[in-house]
Amino acid sequence: MTNPPRVPPFRLTRTLAVAGGLVAVAAIWFCVGLFHRTPPVFGWLPLLAAVPIAAVTSWRAADQGRTLWRYVSAGILLIGLGAAGNAFDYFSGRQQGQHISGWTAGVYTAGLVAILLGVLRIPGARRTRIEWVRFGLDIATVIVTVLTFCWHLIYPRWESWLSDSVGGAITVLIVVGAGFICVFAFVKVAFTGTGLIDRRALHLLALTGAVGAGGGSLAPLLADRPYLNTAHVLLPCTCMCLCFAADRQLRATRAGRPQPRPLSRRLSVMPYAAVLATGGLLLSSAVSHTADLVVIAIGSVTVTVLVAGRQAVALRDNALLLDDLDARQRELAHQATHDVLTGLPNRTVLVREITEALAADPESVSVALIDLDDFKEINDDLGHAVGDALLVAVAERISAELPADAMVARLGGDEYALLLRSGDHAAVLGALAAQLRRPVHAAGHELVVEASTGLAPARAGETADELLRRADVAMYEAKGQGKGRLVGYTAEMDQRTAEQSRLAADLRTALDTDQLHLLYQPIVAMPGGELYGVEALVRWTHPERGPVGPATFIPAAERTGLIVPLGSWILQEACRQATAWLATLGGAAPRTVTVNVSARQLREAGFAKEVEAVLHRTGLPPHVLTVEVTETAVFDGGTALTELRAIAELGVNIALDDFGTGHSSLGLLRTCPADILKVDKSFVDDITEGGQNAVVVAALIGICDGLHLRAVAEGVETAEQAAELYRLGYRYAQGYYYARPLPAAEIEARSRCGVAA
């Protein structure tokens, strides 16, 4: 997950200084008035001066759709108008002391309602049924606790408050109403999402309500001092707190769009604090033998029952969570050794089985690689759903035809590997080829499949990797000879390696003669598709061969070691372009530029220093760069993981690519300093149809949320896939549905309008 925008540090502005000064003046004058009668007019002046300052500051915070602050600004103006009416009532002799008229009460109420409407507009979080039950119990606990304390404060003064049947009743209603709004604001802020609103600004806003509502209950204490009013101090204090809240929002807005944050674990102590508070109140009342002891006892018992119920729900929720985590761990453990689509063992298991077979009886062992012919055309013409159904059907047919001691694994794509231990291996493969030529039923289509097969018999002292390599060489030779061929490995086939060397030499020349260029595939924010970042992809135009695909030259670069200088060129060019975008586009530039880094590069000691040097040369801020690696590159730890941690310490983001297709495990997420998890296209393809892939995709977003990782779904090709991913909780994606890889100039043009497609 990329680092959230850093909020600028607090600075004492002129507005905050004036608001604080008004509080100081009001407090001093109020304290003097407690002991000596003072001219009442001077008590109202700081109050009336503080209101417009708070209203203007709140209105300034209402930027980029943060309408909460407009409601707050309107509400504080109405409350200020009510205070002016309260002052008029007093000086005209219509009301005495803390009492207020019906008209003034109506204005106060309108201000409170305006603020409540703003709080209601804060977006809430999506919750499960158990979370809603726990949420409801938390709300009930807060409300019962507040009601119990309010009753204890109001009860001794109840008769004095109601001595004036109209004014006293209105005052009670205003105080109680303000208290409930404060409670609701606290619950809303503490237990729901905040959208574009800064969370700390909301904490300060809740404090604002607490100051106003809590102080109102102290009004009867001034019954013998009619020239004083609690509003003289409380309203300036409320306005000052509101100014601090709005200032925090303004600083957060300047830092950029706020990032989602998990709810603090400190909130979990709130129910127990409520039990302690009401229990302490009950104990104090019992010692003092207060008249409202029964009511306080009922409140304390009710809070205890609510918290006990919440604890029971939490225990059940934890049990369900543990069961879910256990199931996910088993699923991920299975994924680490098996292909998700077909259920066949993957390369990890295959290498282990080959190694054991070679150790037992190498003379009887052979490895075959089977690759389906024209599979890409099936995918392109009929869609990935049909292609996946074909892969599953072929896997089932191969498994059914193999001898009992043989083994089949899927290596990825349309490639299968066979471990043969006994019998006539060529005859077994011939019979299998005949079975594969029978029509295959896949997603309502009847398809005829041809497969190219390479066979490599084992030799004494040979390793599993070498045996797989020779089978791979034979398989590509079979493809070169035509469809549906079975070819056994011969030493002459290694001449293909020489061709790879020639291709690598041309690639070396390409690096020196500007034959390479980068395209950038947009990474978008869901659901609107706004451009968030880009992934840099290398392309090669050969002067004689024309365009050479990455699938051709990247393997050659990997095999010859040329991937290291090639990767360095890509890193330098991508960082240079990212810096240029920042200079020309400013805040509209892509927020992150992703560069793929190979396992070979990570194994080079000092690669992190190379990244640091490139950042220094280009002037690119580290947080803009994202280094993307495959899970297999760092699964075994060692130098690769050390270099990756050093890169992360620079402030560069780390993305795990194609997660779930290889060795994926929760252990890797604990050891690898990942910020971003890129969910492989193979899981996304059939997400709208349910099944195992949909379960894995849903599990991965839960893991990302729990580990605070940013999840990016790859290979999104349809609106239906995008909608389902968004429903599951994904907020970032890339794929042809949004945009194909684009030149830098087109990325710049689209950045100016903020869209990727």
Protein Blocks (a to p, Z undefined) as FASTA:
>chain_A
ZZddddddddddfklmmmmmmmmmmmmmmmmmmmoccdfklmmmmmmmmmmmmmmmmmmm
mgghiamlmmmmmmmmmmmmmmmmmmmmmmnopagcjbccfklmmmmmmmmmmmmmmmmm
pccddddfklmmmmmmmmmmmmmmmmmmmmmmmmmmmmmmmmpmmlmmmmmmmmmmmmmm
mmmmmmmmmmmcekjacfklmmmmmmmmmmmmmmmmmmmmmmmmmkbcfklmmmmmmmmm
mmmmmmmmmmmmmnopcddddddfklmmmmmmmmmmmmmmmmmmmmnopaklmmmmmmmm
mmmmmmmmmmmmmmmmmmmmmmmmmmmmmmmmmmmmpcfklopacfklmmmmmmmmmmmo
mmlgccdddddehklmmmmmnojklmmmmmmmmmmmmmmmpcfkbccddebhjbdcdddf
edjfklmmmmmmmmmmpccdeehiacddddddddddddehiafklmmmmmmmmmmmmmmn
oghiacdddfklmmmmmmmmmmmmmmmmmmmnopaccddddddddfklpafbdcdddddd
dfklopadfklmmmmmmmnopmmmmmmmmmmmmmmmmmmmmmmnmmmpcfbdcddddfkl
mmpghklmmmmmmmmmnopafklpccdddfklmmngpjllmmmmmmmmnopacddehihj
lmgcfklmmmpccfbdcddfklmmmmmngpjklmmmmmmmmmmmmnopacddehiabfkl
mmmmmmnopabdcdjkloccddfklmmmmmmnopaZZ
